[in-house]
């Protein structure tokens, strides 16, 4: 595979002393989209949390060559928190101190990449579910992370929003990011460069690469 920027070895994780992941080894490569698939309860979301560093494994290790941006499924933003789409995206820049002009340019660029520039000043509570998810992806882009991890970012969205999300993630991979996302959508799997399958917390014996004829770009 191309240069891996995230490597996980022997990952085990337990809830209530019962393992839900069993010795999982995975790698994500720069410039690739990796789909993480499997039945409900197979450990997909837990695996992504470990890869992102928001949870710690009971056993095993994760090595990352660069920062991680983690986009959760339908993040809840309290209604009383008055934020514009632009402000949500700008949160991605908070990890580093930058001149204000540079921050404005980073946020503007991220908004354009997800086609939200015209909604930048709108309340995050006044946009559609698909637009909100794209704002959260833009937040990850603004962070300038080498690794972009997403837990079913298009779940529950309409076909057009799912297609647009696929295009955004393919574009970010072409820019050199390693993109890993949990999905149940067969069309998502079709455009992936690599597929990681879990069943009952175990890695299916090999990573299955999507056929080259099925890989697509922006649509």
Residue pairs with C-beta under 8 A, 6 or more apart in sequence:
1 27
1 29
1 32
1 194
2 29
2 30
2 31
2 32
3 29
3 30
4 27
4 28
4 29
4 30
4 65
4 178
5 28
5 29
5 30
5 64
5 65
5 66
5 146
5 147
5 178
6 27
6 28
6 51
6 62
6 63
6 64
6 65
6 68
6 147
6 178
6 180
7 26
7 27
7 62
7 63
8 24
8 25
8 26
8 27
8 50
8 51
8 60
8 61
8 62
8 63
9 25
9 60
9 61
9 62
10 23
10 24
10 25
10 59
10 60
10 61
11 21
11 23
11 24
11 25
11 26
11 47
11 50
11 57
11 59
11 60
11 62
12 19
12 21
12 22
12 23
12 24
12 57
12 58
12 59
12 60
13 19
13 20
13 21
13 43
13 46
13 50
13 55
13 57
13 58
14 20
14 58
19 58
19 201
20 43
20 46
20 201
21 43
21 46
21 47
21 50
21 57
21 201
21 202
22 201
22 202
23 59
23 60
23 202
24 43
24 47
24 60
24 198
24 201
24 202
24 203
25 203
26 47
26 51
26 196
26 203
26 207
28 34
28 51
28 147
28 178
28 179
28 180
29 178
29 193
29 194
30 146
30 176
30 177
30 178
31 173
31 174
31 176
31 177
31 178
32 173
32 178
32 179
32 193
32 194
33 169
33 170
33 173
33 179
33 180
33 181
33 191
33 192
33 193
33 194
34 178
34 179
34 180
34 181
34 192
34 193
34 194
34 195
34 196
35 181
35 183
35 188
35 189
35 192
35 194
35 195
35 196
35 210
36 44
36 47
36 48
36 180
36 181
36 182
36 183
36 196
36 198
37 44
37 182
37 183
37 184
37 189
37 195
37 196
37 197
37 198
38 44
38 197
38 198
38 199
38 204
39 199
42 198
42 199
42 200
42 201
43 198
43 200
43 201
44 151
44 182
44 198
45 151
45 152
45 182
46 55
47 196
47 198
48 70
48 149
48 150
48 151
48 180
48 182
49 55
49 151
50 56
50 57
50 62
51 62
51 68
51 149
51 180
52 68
52 70
52 149
53 62
53 64
53 68
54 70
64 146
64 147
65 146
66 145
66 146
66 147
67 95
67 143
67 144
67 145
67 146
67 147
68 145
68 146
68 147
68 148
68 149
69 92
69 139
69 140
69 141
69 143
69 145
69 147
69 148
69 149
70 140
70 149
70 150
70 151
71 133
71 136
71 137
71 139
71 140
71 148
71 149
71 150
71 151
71 153
72 136
72 151
73 151
73 152
73 153
73 155
74 129
74 132
74 133
74 155
74 156
75 132
75 136
77 83
77 88
77 124
77 125
77 132
79 125
82 123
83 123
83 124
84 120
84 121
84 122
84 123
84 124
85 111
85 116
85 119
85 120
85 121
85 122
85 123
85 124
85 127
85 131
85 135
86 107
86 111
86 120
86 121
87 124
88 124
88 135
88 136
88 139
89 107
89 110
89 111
89 116
89 120
89 135
89 138
89 139
89 142
90 103
90 107
90 142
91 139
91 142
92 107
92 110
92 138
92 139
92 140
92 141
92 142
92 143
93 103
93 106
93 107
93 142
93 143
95 143
98 106
106 142
106 144
107 142
108 117
108 120
109 141
110 138
110 139
110 141
110 142
111 117
111 120
111 138
113 138
113 141
113 168
113 171
113 172
114 134
114 135
114 137
114 138
114 141
114 168
115 134
115 164
116 131
116 134
116 135
116 138
119 127
119 131
124 132
124 135
127 135
128 161
129 156
129 157
129 161
130 154
130 157
130 158
130 160
130 161
130 164
130 165
133 153
133 154
133 157
133 161
133 165
134 164
134 165
134 168
136 153
137 148
137 150
137 153
137 165
137 168
137 169
140 148
141 148
141 172
145 177
146 176
146 177
146 178
147 177
147 178
147 180
148 169
148 172
148 177
148 178
148 179
148 180
149 179
149 180
149 181
150 169
150 179
150 180
150 181
150 182
151 181
151 182
152 181
152 182
152 183
152 184
153 165
153 181
154 161
154 162
154 165
154 166
154 183
154 185
154 188
155 184
157 165
162 185
162 187
162 188
163 187
163 219
166 187
166 188
166 191
166 216
166 219
167 217
167 218
167 219
168 218
169 179
169 181
170 191
170 216
170 217
170 218
171 217
171 218
172 179
173 179
173 193
174 217
180 196
181 188
183 189
189 195
189 210
190 210
190 214
190 215
190 216
191 210
191 214
191 215
191 216
192 210
192 215
193 209
193 210
193 215
194 207
194 208
194 209
194 210
195 207
195 208
195 209
195 210
196 203
196 207
197 203
197 204
197 207
197 208
198 204
